[in-house]
Amino acid sequence: MSTQAIEILNNYKLRRTNGRISIIDIFMNSNVALSENIIEEKLIGLCDRATIYRTLKTFIDKGIIHRVIDETSIVKYAICNTDHCTSTEHNHEHIHFKCQVCGDTECMDDLPIVPVKLPEGYTAKETNYLIVGICKNCKE
C-alpha cells in the first residue's frame, strides 16, 4: 500500500479502502489525465465500475482530482497538484494540453488561465482551457 495515498485519504478524512488507495496510486504514477475506462482497465478484478465511478466523484468533490474535458467531450481525470490544491482550498484553473498524435492530455499547472471578466449577472463556476497540438515527445 502506498503511504502517499494513505496520507492523502487521511488529509481529506476519507476511509482508506483498497479501491481508493489503488485509484490514487494510479493517478500518482501517471503524468497524464486518465479516462474512466483506462482506470477501470488498471483495476480489473479489484473494483467494479460503480465503485470506480463513486470514488472518482468523491475525489472530485473533495478536491483530490479534477476533470479534464477534451475536444471530443471525453472526460479524463487528473490528480490535483499539491502546490495549487490543499484539503481546504481547491484551485485547478490551469491549461490542459492534448496531443493529437499520442492522445495524452497533460496538466500545465504553471500556466494559469487568465481571468475573463464576464458581463454583469454571470458567475463562472469552472473554467476549462484546452490546447490541442503535438507534445514534445511526439514532436521528436
Backbone bond lengths (Angstrom), bond angles and torsions (degrees), N, CA, C in turn:
res aa  C-N    CA-C-N  psi(-1)  N-CA   C-N-CA  omega(-1)  CA-C   N-CA-C  phi
1 M - - - 1.458 - - 1.525 109.82 -
2 S 1.298 114.16 141.05 1.453 120.66 -178.69 1.523 110.72 -78.72
3 T 1.332 115.70 123.91 1.464 118.58 177.69 1.530 110.64 -67.52
4 Q 1.329 117.33 -30.73 1.457 120.48 178.85 1.540 110.69 -66.85
5 A 1.338 117.41 -41.29 1.462 121.29 177.56 1.529 110.40 -63.92
6 I 1.315 116.29 -42.74 1.473 120.23 178.80 1.522 110.32 -63.26
7 E 1.317 116.70 -41.04 1.464 120.90 178.29 1.539 111.06 -62.16
8 I 1.317 117.30 -42.55 1.472 121.19 178.16 1.522 109.84 -61.39
9 L 1.329 117.20 -48.03 1.469 120.26 179.75 1.525 111.11 -61.40
10 N 1.332 117.59 -40.65 1.468 120.69 177.03 1.525 111.06 -63.15
11 N 1.335 117.42 -43.54 1.470 121.22 -179.45 1.520 112.08 -60.85
12 Y 1.328 116.45 -32.80 1.465 120.90 -178.13 1.529 111.94 -98.40
13 K 1.336 115.61 8.60 1.463 122.53 177.79 1.536 112.28 54.97
14 L 1.336 114.70 47.73 1.464 121.60 178.20 1.522 109.62 -113.35
15 R 1.334 115.32 148.32 1.465 119.72 177.27 1.525 109.69 -62.13
16 R 1.317 114.61 145.25 1.468 121.12 -179.09 1.526 109.14 -95.21
17 T 1.329 115.89 86.94 1.458 120.07 176.77 1.524 108.77 -97.57
18 N 1.314 116.11 158.66 1.465 120.21 178.68 1.528 111.07 -59.48
19 G 1.330 116.64 -39.32 1.457 120.67 179.35 1.517 112.05 -62.58
20 R 1.323 117.15 -47.96 1.468 120.99 179.91 1.527 111.31 -62.85
21 I 1.306 115.77 -43.55 1.470 119.98 179.28 1.525 109.95 -62.11
22 S 1.316 116.60 -44.27 1.469 120.92 -179.22 1.525 111.55 -64.20
23 I 1.322 117.24 -40.79 1.466 120.65 -179.81 1.530 110.51 -66.17
24 I 1.324 117.37 -42.73 1.466 119.63 176.97 1.526 109.93 -62.86
25 D 1.324 116.91 -42.03 1.471 120.10 178.09 1.526 111.19 -58.82
26 I 1.317 117.57 -40.64 1.469 121.24 178.96 1.526 109.57 -59.94
27 F 1.331 116.64 -45.87 1.468 120.13 178.83 1.524 111.62 -65.43
28 M 1.326 116.40 -40.76 1.464 120.29 -178.29 1.537 111.73 -64.97
29 N 1.326 116.52 -27.94 1.460 121.27 -178.79 1.522 113.18 -94.99
30 S 1.316 116.92 9.98 1.465 120.62 179.75 1.525 109.26 -123.84
31 N 1.310 116.17 139.02 1.466 118.75 176.68 1.526 111.31 -105.99
32 V 1.350 115.80 14.89 1.460 120.98 175.83 1.521 109.11 -130.27
33 A 1.324 116.04 161.42 1.464 121.05 176.88 1.531 108.98 -70.80
34 L 1.322 116.26 147.55 1.465 122.07 -174.86 1.519 111.44 -122.00
35 S 1.325 115.84 138.52 1.464 120.07 175.54 1.526 108.94 -80.02
36 E 1.317 115.35 163.38 1.458 120.75 177.82 1.540 110.34 -60.22
37 N 1.332 116.71 -37.54 1.472 120.39 179.26 1.526 111.64 -62.71
38 I 1.327 117.28 -42.11 1.469 120.69 179.23 1.529 109.86 -63.98
39 I 1.324 115.91 -43.28 1.469 120.13 179.10 1.524 109.73 -61.76
40 E 1.332 116.08 -43.84 1.463 120.49 179.76 1.534 111.24 -61.86
41 E 1.333 117.23 -41.05 1.467 120.91 178.02 1.528 111.56 -61.06
42 K 1.328 116.31 -37.07 1.463 120.27 -178.67 1.530 112.16 -75.50
43 L 1.343 116.62 -15.67 1.461 121.00 -176.46 1.530 113.00 -112.08
44 I 1.324 117.79 19.29 1.464 121.17 -178.28 1.528 109.68 -52.74
45 G 1.327 114.64 126.49 1.457 120.46 178.67 1.516 114.78 85.80
46 L 1.329 118.13 -11.46 1.463 120.60 -178.83 1.527 111.72 -101.30
47 C 1.333 116.66 -42.29 1.469 121.62 -178.25 1.514 109.37 -136.63
48 D 1.325 116.10 146.31 1.454 118.65 173.10 1.526 109.76 -88.64
49 R 1.306 116.54 169.68 1.464 122.84 -176.17 1.534 112.12 -57.92
50 A 1.322 117.50 -41.46 1.470 120.68 -178.83 1.530 111.05 -64.37
51 T 1.319 117.35 -40.57 1.466 121.02 178.62 1.526 110.42 -64.78
52 I 1.334 116.06 -42.25 1.466 119.90 178.45 1.523 109.70 -61.83
53 Y 1.322 117.13 -46.36 1.469 121.56 -179.75 1.530 110.78 -59.42
54 R 1.328 116.74 -48.55 1.474 120.87 -179.98 1.529 111.30 -62.05
55 T 1.330 116.08 -40.85 1.463 120.31 -179.64 1.520 110.75 -65.41
56 L 1.325 117.45 -44.50 1.469 120.25 178.23 1.522 110.42 -61.21
57 K 1.330 117.32 -42.49 1.474 120.67 178.66 1.526 110.48 -61.72
58 T 1.320 117.48 -44.39 1.466 121.43 178.24 1.520 110.36 -61.41
59 F 1.325 117.28 -44.39 1.466 121.05 -179.57 1.529 111.51 -64.88
60 I 1.324 117.72 -35.80 1.471 120.77 175.89 1.518 109.53 -66.83
61 D 1.333 116.33 -48.59 1.472 120.81 -179.20 1.524 112.01 -58.82
62 K 1.318 116.65 -35.59 1.466 120.74 -178.78 1.531 112.80 -84.64
63 G 1.347 117.39 -15.80 1.462 119.98 179.96 1.516 113.98 89.56
64 I 1.337 117.01 20.80 1.462 120.61 177.92 1.527 109.82 -81.78
65 I 1.317 116.11 -38.39 1.464 121.97 177.32 1.526 108.73 -127.31
66 H 1.319 115.83 168.13 1.463 120.19 174.02 1.518 109.45 -136.96
67 R 1.334 114.23 158.47 1.465 121.08 179.66 1.515 110.47 -83.30
68 V 1.325 114.61 145.63 1.454 122.22 173.57 1.530 105.35 -129.84
69 I 1.305 116.89 119.31 1.465 120.50 -179.31 1.519 107.52 -107.34
70 D 1.351 115.38 123.10 1.461 117.94 -178.53 1.528 111.65 -91.56
71 E 1.318 116.19 -177.66 1.466 121.28 -174.06 1.525 113.20 -67.84
72 T 1.332 117.75 -13.41 1.459 120.88 177.38 1.527 111.18 -99.23
73 S 1.315 116.44 8.78 1.471 124.67 -178.77 1.521 113.62 69.18
74 I 1.325 117.21 14.83 1.466 120.16 173.77 1.526 107.81 -76.74
75 V 1.319 115.24 130.28 1.460 120.54 179.25 1.523 108.41 -89.71
76 K 1.305 114.68 127.73 1.458 121.54 174.30 1.521 107.03 -121.01
77 Y 1.316 115.77 166.34 1.458 121.38 -177.96 1.523 109.27 -130.21
78 A 1.321 115.01 145.30 1.462 120.72 177.23 1.518 108.51 -137.37
79 I 1.312 115.49 146.94 1.459 119.91 177.71 1.527 108.35 -71.86
80 C 1.297 115.93 143.38 1.460 120.54 -179.53 1.521 110.05 -74.94
81 N 1.290 115.26 141.35 1.457 122.92 177.81 1.525 108.15 -73.17
82 T 1.327 116.81 122.80 1.465 120.11 -177.05 1.527 112.83 -67.14
83 D 1.344 117.42 -13.89 1.464 119.43 174.29 1.528 110.94 -73.21
84 H 1.338 116.71 -22.28 1.459 121.42 -176.60 1.527 112.89 -112.23
85 C 1.324 117.94 -22.69 1.461 121.88 -176.72 1.525 110.16 -125.60
86 T 1.312 114.94 142.15 1.458 121.67 173.50 1.519 107.44 -130.94
87 S 1.317 116.60 177.40 1.469 119.29 179.53 1.522 111.99 -67.76
88 T 1.321 118.19 -15.71 1.465 120.29 179.51 1.530 113.23 -109.71
89 E 1.326 118.04 -21.03 1.465 121.09 -179.38 1.521 109.59 -132.57
90 H 1.337 114.94 121.04 1.463 120.78 -175.51 1.521 109.74 -114.42
91 N 1.341 116.18 119.86 1.459 120.24 179.69 1.519 109.38 -139.95
92 H 1.326 116.25 108.22 1.464 119.29 177.95 1.528 110.35 -122.38
93 E 1.302 115.45 31.99 1.460 120.81 178.57 1.518 109.07 -80.27
94 H 1.329 115.37 84.11 1.454 121.43 179.65 1.526 109.01 -144.20
95 I 1.285 116.06 171.48 1.456 122.12 -177.93 1.531 110.05 -83.36
96 H 1.321 115.68 144.62 1.457 122.39 172.58 1.519 107.82 -114.84
97 F 1.327 115.70 144.80 1.463 121.26 -179.78 1.516 108.62 -123.66
98 K 1.349 116.55 126.29 1.467 121.26 176.91 1.518 109.10 -113.92
99 C 1.326 115.20 128.53 1.461 121.46 179.59 1.525 109.91 -84.02
100 Q 1.327 116.24 129.72 1.463 121.69 178.83 1.531 111.65 -73.31
101 V 1.310 117.97 -17.33 1.464 121.02 -177.58 1.528 110.71 -89.89
102 C 1.338 117.59 -59.08 1.466 120.46 -175.94 1.533 112.92 -91.09
103 G 1.330 117.93 -17.70 1.459 121.57 178.47 1.514 114.67 84.20
104 D 1.339 117.62 -1.63 1.467 120.53 179.79 1.523 110.76 -70.48
105 T 1.327 115.24 144.09 1.454 122.24 175.98 1.519 108.01 -117.98
106 E 1.320 116.12 125.55 1.466 121.58 -177.28 1.522 110.82 -117.18
107 C 1.323 115.31 147.46 1.458 121.53 171.40 1.521 107.51 -83.88
108 M 1.305 115.65 134.61 1.460 121.15 175.25 1.531 105.44 -111.83
109 D 1.353 113.86 75.99 1.461 121.55 -172.79 1.520 114.15 -57.86
110 D 1.322 116.63 -29.62 1.464 119.62 -177.02 1.528 113.16 -86.06
111 L 1.330 116.59 2.16 1.466 121.14 177.11 1.531 108.72 -113.64
112 P 1.318 117.08 87.27 1.463 119.12 -177.46 1.526 111.33 -70.87
113 I 1.313 114.62 156.27 1.456 120.96 175.88 1.519 108.17 -79.50
114 V 1.322 116.20 132.36 1.462 120.99 177.64 1.533 107.42 -71.59
115 P 1.333 117.82 127.53 1.464 119.92 -179.15 1.532 111.41 -60.21
116 V 1.325 114.48 140.38 1.454 121.45 178.11 1.524 107.57 -107.32
117 K 1.308 116.37 129.89 1.471 120.04 178.00 1.522 107.94 -83.38
118 L 1.316 114.77 112.48 1.452 120.71 -179.73 1.522 110.68 -83.31
119 P 1.317 116.90 155.73 1.468 119.24 176.26 1.531 110.94 -62.05
120 E 1.291 115.83 158.76 1.460 121.76 -179.59 1.526 109.92 -56.26
121 G 1.319 115.27 136.90 1.453 121.09 178.56 1.520 113.85 96.83
122 Y 1.332 117.77 -10.83 1.460 121.89 179.06 1.526 109.88 -103.06
123 T 1.330 115.78 140.09 1.451 121.43 177.96 1.516 109.34 -128.94
124 A 1.314 116.99 121.55 1.461 121.52 177.83 1.525 109.85 -79.64
125 K 1.296 116.31 136.36 1.468 121.96 176.02 1.521 110.92 -106.42
126 E 1.323 116.58 -31.79 1.451 121.33 -177.49 1.524 108.17 -156.53
127 T 1.323 115.89 144.24 1.456 121.12 178.11 1.521 108.55 -121.62
128 N 1.323 116.20 131.86 1.460 121.09 177.22 1.514 108.41 -119.96
129 Y 1.316 116.15 128.98 1.451 121.09 -179.75 1.514 107.17 -132.73
130 L 1.333 115.92 113.35 1.452 121.57 -176.51 1.521 109.42 -118.53
131 I 1.315 115.37 128.60 1.461 121.41 172.99 1.522 106.56 -107.86
132 V 1.322 116.57 129.57 1.459 122.06 178.24 1.518 107.93 -109.83
133 G 1.320 116.53 132.27 1.461 120.84 -179.02 1.508 110.20 -174.34
134 I 1.302 117.58 -146.86 1.461 122.62 179.69 1.526 108.44 -118.19
135 C 1.326 115.51 125.92 1.469 120.46 -177.98 1.525 111.04 -73.51
136 K 1.317 115.93 166.29 1.465 120.65 -176.79 1.520 112.23 -63.68
137 N 1.339 118.91 -31.73 1.462 120.99 179.73 1.526 111.79 -70.50
138 C 1.323 117.17 -39.02 1.463 120.92 -178.92 1.534 111.92 -78.43
139 K 1.310 115.84 -24.89 1.462 120.14 -178.80 1.532 111.76 -71.16
140 E 1.340 115.22 -28.35 1.474 121.00 -177.01 1.464 111.83 -72.17
